[in-house]
């Protein structure tokens, strides 16, 4: 049980890893909990309580939320709950392991004409999308994505891929949505009920302006980031942000919540949805759940 808590503490303090890496840590925590369940045979309710802790440790990170939530669903099924726990845990790891290659395959050829790509933050899935469509990409407009230092890693990665990268302040959204551009961003989570995209702060105004200008908008991420939750129940914790020019430290929310109607294409390992709404998300989630609980 100590191992489980150590991994939870690590997840709680990790503000640099991406969603996939956090997801693997959540799986490791669940594996530690399973080992405890096998060796100590605690009451099922105790294990469910621990899974609730895992589910809520970083609620804006969809994969870790789902590892906890889907395992709760598995443990609550009829039959041998420890066996159900193990089968679902193995399935979740397999889904995550396969997701990268599936997203890579589905991303190919989604751009049909030459454009500049506008993006923010740092997402391995966005990098995959850009790599798979590089023949149609004239350059990259990268927003600073404050607070945080992701812009440094994103800039260096895109430059190393051979792209012309221009960095703009977050306030320059109108400028980076002019001309022939497409928006490509990752996702931290999508809520299933009153569905909203949860992603780095700045996402909402970027997608809203792009929607108003009828610009192509791609959101790329694992199906494991679609969570069985109401948007209003997901409350992010504030980050401290220092304004050096004023020598001030303030607290800000690091995530935006954006209505999914502003997403034109949702690219996941389980399929591509054009025109995202609650029904299409439920269909994807059911597919995910059936695979996980099989």
Secondary structure as UniProt FT lines:
FT   HELIX           2..13
FT   HELIX           19..40
FT   HELIX           44..57
FT   TURN            58..60
FT   HELIX           62..75
FT   HELIX           81..107
FT   TURN            108..109
FT   STRAND          115..119
FT   HELIX           124..132
FT   HELIX           134..136
FT   STRAND          137..143
FT   HELIX           150..160
FT   TURN            161..162
FT   STRAND          165..168
FT   HELIX           170..172
FT   TURN            173..174
FT   HELIX           175..177
FT   STRAND          181..185
FT   STRAND          189..193
FT   STRAND          196..200
FT   TURN            201..202
FT   HELIX           203..212
FT   TURN            213..214
FT   STRAND          216..220
FT   HELIX           223..225
FT   STRAND          226..230
FT   HELIX           231..233
FT   STRAND          238..243
FT   HELIX           244..246
FT   STRAND          248..253
FT   STRAND          255..259
FT   HELIX           260..262
FT   STRAND          265..268
FT   TURN            269..270
FT   STRAND          271..274
FT   HELIX           278..293
//
